[in-house]
């Protein structure tokens, strides 16, 4: 074989090798599994993977839940002759049925999404109800933003979650409070609440990127 033929064969072998290399990269790219983050709505409703759990997103500037926890022992009677009793750990029960309240402090423009309550109830017939309330003191009005009941059946330690809400905190016009009504039973103990919310800076940055920001 002369030099011209050997050069021609080498050239075609080189071109074929480059083609196969490029095809291999393309094939591996199309075979890559999806890496889209799982959103909170796709999670189960267990305590650790509930709709109000942080979604673990790795997207740049994607908002993730922040939390405020308030123990049951922090709540104080709203009036009357209600007497609260300590029930470990940080839980309370009442000597007489009545209402208790706790102030909720969140940063301006935070977006509240969920109210979760924790309890220890071994009385199969009794429940407690918790509300997230927004007060307009200038107008002497209020609005119930979310409410949640403890479960029935007396299963002991448990947790219940409100429906999803979207409330942007406005500290210049409103104040926010948590209220609870409890029956008077030593086996109906309230242990606290957890508020899931979006930090205002993260939520606004993500809204700008996704085009969902609404200018008030």
C-alpha positions in Angstrom: 0.0 0.0 0.0 1.4 3.4 -1.0 1.7 6.4 1.3 -1.3 8.1 -0.3 -3.6 5.2 0.5 -2.2 4.9 4.1 -2.8 8.6 4.7 -6.4 8.3 3.3 -7.2 5.4 5.6 -5.8 7.1 8.6 -7.8 10.2 7.9 -11.1 8.3 7.7 -10.3 6.3 10.9 -9.7 9.6 12.7 -13.0 11.0 11.4 -14.8 7.9 12.4 -13.3 8.0 15.9 -14.3 11.6 16.4 -17.9 10.8 15.2 -18.2 7.9 17.7 -16.8 10.0 20.5 -19.3 12.8 19.9 -22.1 10.3 19.6 -21.1 8.8 22.9 -21.3 12.1 24.7 -24.7 12.9 23.2 -26.0 9.5 24.2 -24.8 9.9 27.8 -26.4 13.4 28.0 -29.8 12.2 26.8 -29.7 9.3 29.3 -29.0 11.5 32.3 -31.9 11.1 34.8 -34.0 14.1 35.7 -32.5 16.1 38.6 -35.5 18.4 39.2 -35.9 19.0 43.0 -38.9 17.4 44.8 -41.3 20.1 45.9 -43.0 20.1 49.3 -46.3 19.2 47.7 -44.8 15.9 46.4 -43.8 14.8 49.9 -45.7 12.5 52.2 -47.7 13.9 55.1 -45.5 12.5 57.9 -44.1 14.9 60.4 -40.7 14.9 58.8 -41.8 15.1 55.2 -45.0 17.1 55.4 -46.3 19.9 53.2 -44.8 22.3 55.8 -41.4 20.7 55.7 -38.5 22.4 54.0 -38.4 21.1 50.4 -34.6 20.7 50.3 -34.4 22.4 46.9 -31.0 23.1 45.5 -32.2 25.7 43.0 -30.5 29.0 43.3 -32.5 31.4 45.5 -35.4 29.0 45.7 -37.2 29.8 48.9 -37.3 27.3 51.8 -39.4 27.3 54.9 -38.2 29.0 58.1 -39.9 28.2 61.4 -41.1 29.7 64.6 -41.7 27.2 67.5 -43.7 28.2 70.6 -44.1 25.8 73.5 -47.4 25.2 75.1 -46.2 26.6 78.4 -45.6 29.9 76.7 -49.4 30.4 76.2 -51.2 32.4 78.8 -54.9 32.5 79.8 -57.0 35.1 77.9 -59.0 35.8 81.0 -61.5 34.3 83.4 -60.4 31.6 86.0 -58.4 29.4 83.6 -55.5 27.8 85.4 -52.8 26.0 83.4 -50.7 23.1 84.7 -47.3 22.0 83.6 -47.1 18.6 81.8 -43.7 17.5 80.6 -42.1 18.3 78.2 -43.2 21.9 77.9 -46.9 20.9 77.6 -49.9 22.2 79.6 -53.4 21.1 80.6 -56.2 23.1 82.2 -58.2 22.8 85.4 -61.1 24.5 83.7 -62.0 24.8 80.0 -60.9 28.1 78.4 -58.8 30.1 76.0 -55.1 30.8 76.0 -53.0 33.0 73.7 -49.5 33.7 72.6 -48.1 36.6 70.6 -46.5 35.7 67.2 -43.6 37.9 66.0 -42.5 37.5 62.4 -40.4 39.9 60.1 -42.2 42.4 57.9 -43.2 40.9 54.6 -42.6 37.3 55.7 -45.2 34.9 54.0 -47.0 32.6 56.5 -47.9 29.2 55.0 -48.8 26.7 57.7 -49.8 26.3 61.3 -48.9 23.0 63.0 -49.9 22.0 66.5 -48.4 19.4 68.9 -50.3 17.7 71.7 -50.5 14.7 74.0 -54.1 13.5 74.2 -55.2 10.2 75.6 -58.8 11.1 76.0 -60.6 9.6 73.1 -63.5 12.0 73.0 -61.9 15.4 73.6 -60.1 17.8 71.2 -58.5 21.2 71.2 -58.7 23.9 68.6 -55.9 26.4 67.7 -56.2 29.6 65.5 -53.8 32.0 63.9 -55.4 35.4 64.2 -54.7 38.8 62.6 -55.8 41.8 64.6 -56.4 45.3 63.2 -56.3 47.3 66.4 -57.1 50.6 64.6 -60.4 49.3 63.3 -61.0 46.9 66.3 -61.4 44.0 64.0 -59.8 40.6 63.6 -59.5 37.7 61.0 -58.9 34.0 61.6 -56.2 33.2 59.1 -55.9 29.5 59.9 -57.3 26.9 62.3 -56.4 23.3 63.2 -58.0 20.6 65.4 -56.2 17.9 67.4 -56.9 14.4 66.2 -59.6 12.3 67.8 -59.1 8.8 69.3 -56.8 9.6 72.2 -53.7 8.3 70.5 -51.3 10.2 72.8 -48.5 12.3 71.3 -49.6 13.7 68.0 -49.5 16.6 65.5 -52.0 18.2 63.2 -51.5 20.6 60.3 -53.7 23.5 59.0 -54.6 24.0 55.4 -52.1 26.0 53.4 -52.5 29.8 53.6 -50.7 32.7 52.1 -50.5 35.7 54.5 -47.9 38.4 54.0 -47.0 39.8 57.3 -47.8 43.5 57.6 -46.5 44.8 60.9 -47.4 48.4 60.2 -51.2 47.6 60.1 -51.7 44.3 62.0 -50.6 42.3 65.0 -50.6 38.5 65.0 -51.6 36.1 67.8 -52.1 32.4 68.4 -55.3 31.4 70.3 -56.2 27.9 71.6 -59.4 26.5 73.2 -58.8 23.6 75.5 -61.2 21.4 77.5 -60.4 20.8 81.2 -58.8 17.3 81.3 -55.4 16.3 82.6 -55.2 13.8 79.7 -55.6 16.6 77.1 -52.3 18.4 77.0 -51.2 21.1 74.6 -47.5 21.0 73.7 -47.0 23.9 71.3 -47.1 25.2 67.7 -44.9 25.6 64.7 -45.3 28.3 62.1 -43.9 27.6 58.6 -43.1 30.8 56.7 -41.0 32.2 53.8 -38.3 34.6 54.7 -39.1 37.9 52.9 -35.7 38.3 51.1 -35.6 34.7 49.8 -39.3 34.8 48.7 -38.9 38.1 46.8 -35.7 37.0 45.1 -37.3 33.8 43.9 -40.4 35.8 42.7 -38.3 38.1 40.6 -36.5 35.2 39.0 -39.7 33.2 38.3 -41.7 36.3 37.2 -44.3 35.9 40.0 -43.5 39.0 42.0 -46.4 41.3 42.4 -45.6 45.0 43.1 -48.0 46.4 45.6 
